[in-house]
Amino acid sequence: MIVTFKKASPRWTAVAVVFLILLAAVTLTAVDARRPAIGKGDITNELPPSVQMQFMRPDQLEAAARKFPVVYVPFGLIEWHGRHLPLGNDALKAHGILVKTAEHFGGVVYPPVYFHNGFDQKTFVPVLTELFQRLKKTGFRVIIGVSGHNVQGQIDMINQALKPVTADGTAAGVGLWEITLSKSRESGSDHAAKWETSNMMFLYPDLVDMSMLGTGSLAPNMKAPDGIGGLDPRKHASPEVGRQNIELAAEAIGKKARQLLKSLQKDKRSFNLKSIRPGYWWLI
């Protein structure tokens, strides 16, 4: 069978061209949506002041919030983390991950909050709610609280404090562990063992002293005198393990931030303050 085609008219040729251009644009948009904001090996251990609220000038804070009205709040505590790691490990870890998230996705990072669920919840949850309300009044639409202290009680505390803040639908928020969304063979957590030691090796190498662990056997399962839970960090920890873990966690949290902002009604997704200056804003 022989099939013949008539020469297309100029009108239909133009329609076809427009269709192909639109198809290409949609395809490119879909590909871009799938492309990670953090490519493999992209991150460094530098923690730029430009996304950390305590270092920003008012104009910088306003510009960042207008571009992506998301604020990340890291949580942790002062706690034993072996003889080789800093006591503030949990908050330092969460803060570092969130700085990398903000660096690549946008938004700003609030200073680390060194309180935990061991405090009287009847007293402390309202305090956190007040903090989140003030962040909302600063114009932010999404509040993400991230705990480096991997116990359910701290996540429950954050989410409970967020409820009154997000109830009216003008803001969204969630409490997470740093690896809630990225947990896998390449991304995990423990207590002063492979993962937490690796995180500190990458973010704060000068704060880690592996020689403090000696060369003998370590007590298993968080037992004294070592208080380490997980794989022996002397054998399994490295800066590269930490880099990959932090990269995956930051990528997952950044995508969640985008989803939460998109979950709001269109007229509730923009920076919600006229200006960060006296007359409209003073403090958090």
C-alpha positions, 0 to 999 in steps of 0.5 A: 500500500502506498500512502501519499501526503498532501503538502501542509498549508502555511496555516497548519504548519504554523500551528504545528510549530507552535504545538511543538514549542509548547510541548518542548516547554512542558517537557523541559519544565517537567524535567526541571521539576525532577532535577534535584536542587542539590547535585551529588557532590555539590555541597561544601562544609561552609555555612554561609552567614547569608542564610543565617538569621542572626547574621543577616541585615534587615534588607537581606532578611526581607529579600530572602523571605520575599523570594522564598518565605520559609524559615527553618528552626533547628532543635537540639540539646546539650548532651553526652555524645561520646568523648570525641564529639561536642556536647551540642552535636544534635543542634549543630547537626540540624543547623548545618543541614538546614543552612545547606537547605537554605543555601540551595533552596532558599529561605532562612535559618533561625539560630539553634534552639537548645531545649528538648522534650524533657522540659515541662511541656505545659510550660515549654510548648506555649513558648515554642508556639509564641516563637512560631507565631512571631516568625509567622508575623515576620511574614513567613508562610512555612515553618519547619522545625528540625530536631537533631535529637532523634526521639519522638517526643521532640517531634511531637513537641514541635508539631504540637506547638505548630498547631495553633500557628497553622490552624487558620490556613495562612501558614504551613509547618511541620516537625521533622528529624533531620533524616525523617525524609531521607532515611536510607542506606546512605542517610541515617542517624545514631548516637555518637556512632557512624552517622553523627560522627561523620556529620561532625567530621564533615561540618566541624572537623576541628571539633572532633577528636577520634583519639579520645576513643582509644583503641580498645573495645567500645561498650555496646548499646549506649552503655557506660562508659562510652555511651555510643549507640551504633556502628563503631565510628573508628571503623565506619565514620568519615567526612564523605559519609557525613557529606552524603548524609547531609546532602540527602537530608538537605535535599529532602527537607528543601523539597518538603519546604516547596511542597508545604508552600505549594499546599497553601492557597495561591494568595497565601504563598507570598511574604506576608509583611509590608516591610522589615523595618520599624513601623511594621517589624521590630523583633522575634 
